[in-house]
Amino acid sequence: PGVLNAVRETMSDALASNFIDMSSLLLEERDSRERRLTPEFVERFFVDGLRHLDGRIVAGTDRDWRIDFVPQAIRHEVRSASTGEFGSDGRIITFNKERLRREPPAEFSAPGHPLFDAVLGRILEEGRPALASGTVFLDKETKEPYLVWLLETAVVNGEGEEVHKRLLALRQRGDSFERITPGVLLDLPPADAAPAIPEGLKAIADSDAAIASATDLYTAEYLEEVTSEQQRRVSIVEDALQRSVNDNLSALQLQLDRQHEDQAAGKEMGIAIRTTNEQIDNLTEGLKQRRQSLKRQSVTAIQTPRVVGVAAVIPGHVPHVIEEGQGGDHTTVEMAAMQVVMEYERAQGREPEDVSKTGVGCDVRSEAANGGVRYIEVKGHAATGDVTLYYTEWQLAHRMREEFFIYEVDYATTKPELRIVQDPVGKGVQAMERVTEYRIRAADLRAVAESRATDTR
């Protein structure tokens, strides 16, 4: 139902307007690609979730799956949604749209599908106590432990309807909070055994402080963003409504004029005239009520964020990179590589922004004057070496494709050599998965490098 409503809203917006704002649509499409989950991520969640709930699902040979058994509790939940879906087993599903064009027929599964949503609901219900109690992750790039808070907030309109919901994330170090993306946790492997959480970290874990910080850091910007979009939609609907009512009123007025002419000619038109006047009154009153409703819909308020989970993140013990030459201090190498990349981007006429600490899946977001964007993952080496991409980085590479770049800087602290690879996924670069990482051999990356800038400093 949520998906159908979203489609209907989008279609009504487009049909209600005299023109299509392409720039707005392109920005929305880009934002969607930056945020959305890849089919691989959705597939992994559903398969792991169904198996966790004692369902049975078997991988096929053509990017599809056969559902052998759906637990009775999930079947019941699916049927209770009254969508015509029964949660039956013995069917073939896929998470990839291209697979739908081939035989044998497969059913597309994604968020919004009753069976998918039932599995999601069960997993969330089961996981809420664990989220509330917290967990521990390892971060091999940090020297000091920190907390990651997950909070949820929503915007409601004057009708009391929830118009938007968002998951927020904060990183807490000491008494300081900073904004990050919730996906940052996807890059952190969970501890194999429950390690001791530093007492100092426990002492600073204050949910009220997290809520206050989320309110300060997020809510004003979030409310402004949603309110602007809500008012835009209301304006479009109101204009379309007014045009429609005006057309109907004009038609009714012409009908009423003809009826009065017939009455003047001696015909009995009393009932017809009364009916037409009632239609005009009802239409006018309906317009008034609809306008009042739209006015209430344009008024928005934000709910106080609530904590849904907290994680302690402690330093890991795995080295960040394996260098072929001298190791060097990673922080120094990383900073040197970032400097090379930022200078190169500015020299090319683009405006680079360092987003490396936000967990968005890349280190630099660089925008050109024509609106084109490069999502750049920077990989620096003291000498040379393989490249490791974290989970969110590899996912972003799949989502953004031709807009995703790996900028690899060899000899970053001495005589930098910059290699640029656009769309590693499209070029067939193979990566070896390691829990939350994807390792790409140096030779494989160099084979598809499109350009090289030597000693850019």
C-alpha positions in Angstrom: 0.0 0.0 0.0 2.8 2.4 0.9 4.5 1.9 -2.5 1.2 2.3 -4.4 0.4 5.5 -2.5 3.9 6.9 -3.3 3.3 6.1 -7.0 -0.1 7.7 -7.0 1.3 10.8 -5.3 4.1 11.1 -7.8 1.7 10.6 -10.8 -0.8 13.2 -9.4 2.0 15.7 -8.9 3.2 15.3 -12.5 -0.4 15.4 -13.9 -1.3 18.4 -11.8 1.5 20.6 -13.1 1.7 22.5 -16.4 5.4 21.6 -16.7 7.9 19.1 -15.4 10.7 20.5 -13.3 13.5 18.4 -14.6 16.2 19.9 -12.4 14.1 19.0 -9.3 13.5 15.5 -10.6 17.2 15.0 -11.3 18.1 16.1 -7.8 15.5 13.8 -6.3 16.8 10.9 -8.5 20.4 11.6 -7.4 19.4 11.7 -3.8 17.5 8.5 -4.2 20.5 6.7 -5.7 22.7 8.0 -2.9 20.4 6.6 -0.2 18.8 3.6 -1.6 19.7 0.0 -0.8 21.2 -2.1 -3.6 19.4 -5.3 -4.8 22.3 -7.3 -3.3 21.8 -5.8 0.1 18.0 -6.4 0.0 18.6 -9.9 -1.2 21.1 -10.7 1.6 18.7 -9.3 4.2 15.7 -11.3 3.1 17.5 -14.6 2.6 19.3 -14.4 6.0 16.1 -13.1 7.7 13.9 -15.9 6.3 16.4 -18.5 7.3 16.8 -17.0 10.8 13.0 -17.3 11.1 13.2 -21.0 10.2 12.1 -20.6 6.6 13.9 -22.5 3.8 15.1 -20.8 0.7 17.5 -22.3 -1.9 19.7 -20.3 -4.4 18.9 -20.9 -8.1 21.3 -20.7 -11.0 20.0 -17.4 -12.6 20.0 -14.8 -9.8 16.8 -16.3 -8.3 15.7 -18.2 -5.3 13.2 -21.0 -4.6 11.2 -20.7 -1.4 10.7 -24.2 0.0 9.1 -23.4 3.3 7.4 -20.3 4.8 6.8 -20.6 8.6 3.1 -20.5 9.6 3.5 -17.4 11.7 4.8 -15.4 8.7 2.0 -16.9 6.4 -0.6 -15.7 8.9 0.9 -12.2 9.0 1.0 -12.0 5.2 -2.6 -13.1 4.9 -3.8 -10.6 7.6 -2.5 -7.7 5.3 -5.4 -8.6 2.9 -3.4 -7.9 -0.2 -4.1 -11.1 -2.0 -0.7 -12.5 -1.1 -0.7 -15.7 0.9 2.9 -16.3 1.6 2.9 -19.6 -0.1 6.1 -21.6 -0.7 7.2 -23.5 -3.8 7.7 -20.3 -5.8 10.7 -18.7 -7.5 11.6 -15.1 -6.5 14.3 -12.7 -7.6 15.6 -9.4 -6.4 17.0 -8.4 -9.8 14.7 -6.8 -12.3 16.6 -8.1 -15.3 15.8 -11.7 -14.2 12.1 -11.0 -14.7 12.5 -11.0 -18.5 13.7 -14.6 -18.5 12.2 -18.1 -18.0 11.1 -19.7 -15.8 8.9 -16.9 -14.4 10.1 -15.4 -11.2 8.4 -13.0 -8.8 10.1 -9.7 -7.9 10.7 -9.3 -4.1 11.6 -6.0 -2.5 10.4 -3.7 0.3 6.7 -3.3 -0.1 6.1 -6.9 -1.1 3.9 -8.5 1.6 6.2 -11.4 2.2 9.3 -9.2 2.4 7.5 -6.8 4.8 6.4 -9.7 7.0 10.0 -11.0 7.3 11.2 -7.4 7.9 8.6 -6.8 10.6 9.5 -10.0 12.4 13.2 -9.3 12.4 12.6 -5.7 13.7 10.3 -7.0 16.4 12.8 -9.6 17.5 15.8 -7.2 17.2 14.4 -4.3 19.2 15.4 -5.6 22.6 18.9 -6.2 21.3 19.0 -2.7 19.7 17.9 -1.2 23.0 20.5 -3.1 25.1 23.3 -2.2 22.7 26.1 -4.1 21.1 29.9 -3.9 20.4 31.7 -3.3 17.1 35.3 -3.1 16.2 36.9 -0.2 14.3 40.5 -0.9 13.3 40.9 2.7 12.3 40.2 4.3 15.6 42.5 4.7 18.6 39.8 5.7 21.1 36.5 4.0 21.7 33.3 5.8 20.9 29.5 5.4 20.8 27.1 5.3 17.9 23.5 6.3 18.6 20.6 5.4 16.3 17.5 7.5 16.7 14.3 7.8 14.8 12.2 10.8 14.1 9.2 11.8 11.9 7.4 14.8 10.5 3.6 15.0 10.8 1.3 17.4 9.2 -1.7 19.4 10.6 -4.0 16.5 9.9 -1.9 14.3 12.2 -0.6 12.2 9.3 3.0 11.1 9.3 4.5 12.4 6.0 8.1 11.4 6.5 10.3 9.3 8.8 14.1 9.2 9.1 16.7 7.2 10.9 19.4 9.4 12.4 22.9 8.5 13.6 25.3 10.2 15.9 28.9 9.5 16.9 29.7 10.3 20.5 33.3 10.9 21.7 33.4 12.1 25.2 30.7 14.8 25.6 30.9 15.7 21.9 28.3 14.4 19.3 28.7 14.6 15.5 26.4 13.7 12.6 27.1 10.5 10.7 25.1 8.2 8.4 23.5 5.1 9.9 25.3 3.0 7.3 28.6 3.6 9.1 27.9 0.5 11.2 27.8 -1.6 8.1 31.6 -1.1 7.8 32.3 -2.3 11.3 32.6 -6.0 12.0 30.9 -7.2 15.2 33.2 -8.7 17.9 33.5 -12.5 17.8 33.3 -12.6 21.6 31.8 -9.9 23.9 34.7 -7.7 24.8 34.7 -5.6 27.9 33.3 -2.1 27.2 35.5 0.6 28.8 34.0 2.0 31.9 34.5 5.5 30.7 32.4 4.7 27.6 29.6 3.4 29.8 29.7 6.5 31.9 29.1 8.8 29.0 26.2 6.8 27.6 23.3 9.2 28.2 20.2 8.8 26.0 18.8 12.2 27.0 22.0 13.8 25.9 21.9 11.9 22.6 18.2 13.0 22.0 19.1 16.6 22.8 22.1 16.5 20.4 20.0 14.9 17.6 17.5 17.7 18.1 20.1 20.3 17.8 22.0 18.8 14.9 19.2 17.4 12.7 15.7 18.6 13.4 15.7 22.1 12.0 17.3 21.2 8.7 15.1 18.0 8.4 11.9 19.9 9.2 12.8 22.6 6.7 13.5 20.0 4.0 10.2 18.1 4.5 8.1 21.2 5.0 9.4 22.7 1.7 8.5 19.5 -0.2 5.2 19.2 1.5 4.2 22.8 0.7 5.3 22.2 -2.9 3.1 19.2 -3.2 0.1 21.0 -1.5 0.5 23.9 -3.9 0.5 21.6 -7.0 -2.6 19.8 -5.7 -4.4 23.0 -4.8 -3.8 24.5 -8.2 -5.0 21.4 -10.0 -8.0 21.2 -7.7 -9.0 24.8 -8.4 -8.7 24.3 -12.2 -10.8 21.2 -11.9 -13.5 22.9 -9.8 -13.6 25.9 -12.1 -14.1 23.7 -15.1 -17.0 21.8 -13.4 -18.5 25.1 -12.1 -18.4 26.5 -15.7 -20.2 23.5 -17.0 -22.8 23.6 -14.3 -23.4 27.3 -14.8 -24.0 26.7 -18.5 -26.3 23.9 -17.7 -28.2 26.2 -15.2 -28.5 29.0 -17.8 -30.0 26.5 -20.3 -32.4 25.3 -17.6 -33.6 28.8 -16.9 -34.0 29.5 -20.6 -36.2 26.3 -20.8 -38.2 27.4 -17.8 -38.8 30.8 -19.4 -40.0 29.0 -22.5 -42.7 27.3 -20.3 -41.1 24.0 -19.4 -41.2 22.6 -15.9 -37.6 22.9 -14.7 -38.0 23.4 -11.0 -36.5 20.1 -9.9 -33.7 20.2 -12.5 -32.7 23.8 -11.5 -32.8 22.9 -7.8 -30.6 19.8 -8.5 -28.1 21.9 -10.4 -27.9 24.5 -7.7 -27.3 21.8 -5.1 -24.5 20.4 -7.2 -22.9 23.9 -7.4 -23.3 24.4 -3.6 -21.8 20.9 -2.9 -18.9 21.6 -5.3 -18.2 25.0 -3.7 -18.4 23.6 -0.2 -16.2 20.6 -1.1 -13.6 23.0 -2.5 -13.7 25.0 0.7 -13.3 21.9 2.9 -10.5 20.5 0.6 -8.7 23.8 0.8 -8.9 23.8 4.6 -7.5 20.2 4.6 -4.7 21.2 2.3 -3.8 24.2 4.5 -3.6 21.8 7.4 -1.4 19.4 5.4 1.0 22.2 4.6 1.6 22.8 8.3 4.3 20.5 9.7 5.8 19.6 13.0 8.6 17.3 14.0 8.5 14.6 16.6 11.1 14.4 19.3 13.8 11.9 18.2 13.7 8.6 20.1 16.6 6.3 20.7 16.2 2.9 18.9 19.7 1.6 19.5 23.3 2.3 20.7 26.6 0.6 19.9 29.9 0.7 21.6 32.8 0.8 19.1 36.2 -0.1 20.3 39.6 -0.2 18.6 40.2 -3.4 16.5 43.4 -5.3 16.1 43.5 -5.8 12.4 46.0 -3.7 10.4 44.2 -1.3 8.0 46.3 -2.1 4.8 49.0 -4.4 3.7 51.7 -2.4 1.9 54.0 -4.0 -0.6 56.7 -1.5 0.4 57.4 0.4 3.5 54.4 0.7 5.9 54.5 4.3 7.1 52.0 5.9 9.5 48.5 5.4 8.0 47.1 8.7 9.2 49.9 10.6 7.6 49.6 8.6 4.3 45.8 9.1 4.3 46.0 12.8 4.8 48.7 13.2 2.1 46.5 11.2 -0.3 43.5 13.3 0.5 45.5 16.5 -0.1 46.6 15.2 -3.6 43.1 14.4 -4.5 41.6 17.7 -3.3 44.2 19.7 -5.2 43.7 17.6 -8.4 39.9 18.2 -8.3 40.2 21.9 -7.8 42.7 22.0 -10.7 40.1 20.4 -12.9 37.5 23.1 -12.0 35.5 21.0 -9.6 34.5 21.8 -6.0 35.5 18.9 -3.8 34.0 18.3 -0.3 35.6 16.1 2.3 32.8 13.7 3.5 35.2 11.0 4.8 33.9 11.2 8.4 30.2 10.9 7.6 30.0 7.3 6.6 28.3 8.0 3.2 30.5 5.5 1.4 33.2 7.7 -0.1 35.8 10.2 1.0 35.1 13.1 -1.4 32.0 14.4 -3.1 33.2 16.7 -6.0 30.8 18.7 -8.0 31.4 20.3 -11.4 30.0 23.6 -12.6 27.5 21.8 -14.8 26.1 19.9 -11.8 27.9 16.6 -12.5 29.1 14.9 -9.3 32.0 12.5 -8.6 31.8 10.2 -5.6 35.5 9.6 -4.9 37.0 6.9 -2.7 40.6 7.8 -1.9 43.1 5.1 -1.3 46.6 6.1 -0.3 49.8 4.0 0.0 53.2 4.8 1.4 54.5 2.8 -1.5 52.0 0.6 -3.5 49.5 -2.0 -2.5 46.1 -3.6 -2.8 42.9 -1.6 -2.3 40.3 -2.4 0.4 36.8 -1.0 0.1 34.4 -1.2 3.0 30.9 -2.5 2.6 29.2 1.0 2.3 31.9 2.0 -0.3 31.3 -1.1 -2.4 27.6 -0.6 -2.2 27.9 3.1 -3.3 30.1 1.9 -6.2 27.1 -0.3 -7.3 24.6 2.4 -6.8 26.4 5.3 -8.5 28.2 3.3 -11.1 29.7 5.8 -13.7 29.8 8.6 -11.0 31.8 6.5 -8.6 35.6 6.8 -8.8 38.6 5.2 -7.0 41.5 7.7 -6.8 44.5 5.6 -5.8 47.6 7.5 -4.7 50.9 5.6 -4.5 53.9 7.0 -2.7 51.5 9.5 -1.2 54.1 11.1 1.2 57.1 11.2 -1.1 56.4 11.5 -4.9 52.6 11.0 -5.4 51.3 9.0 -8.3 47.6 9.4 -8.9 45.6 6.7 -10.7 41.9 7.2 -11.4 39.4 4.3 -12.0 35.8 5.2 -13.0 33.0 2.7 -12.3 35.0 -0.3 -11.1 31.8 -2.4 -11.0 31.1 -1.7 -14.7 34.7 -2.5 -15.6 34.3 -5.9 -14.0 36.8 -5.4 -11.2 36.6 -8.4 -9.0 36.7 -8.0 -5.2 37.3 -10.6 -2.5 34.7 -10.3 0.2 35.8 -10.3 3.8 32.9 -9.8 6.2 32.7 -6.0 5.9 35.4 -5.5 3.4 36.2 -6.1 -0.3 39.8 -6.5 -1.3 40.9 -5.5 -4.8 44.3 -6.6 -6.0 46.5 -3.8 -7.1 47.2 -5.4 -10.5 43.5 -5.7 -11.3 42.8 -2.0 -10.5 45.8 -0.8 -12.5 44.6 -2.8 -15.5 41.5 -0.6 -15.8 42.8 2.8 -14.6 41.7 5.4 -17.1 44.1 8.2 -16.4 47.2 8.9 -14.4 48.5 12.1 -12.9 52.1 11.8 -11.7 53.5 14.0 -8.9 50.5 16.3 -8.8 51.9 18.5 -6.0 
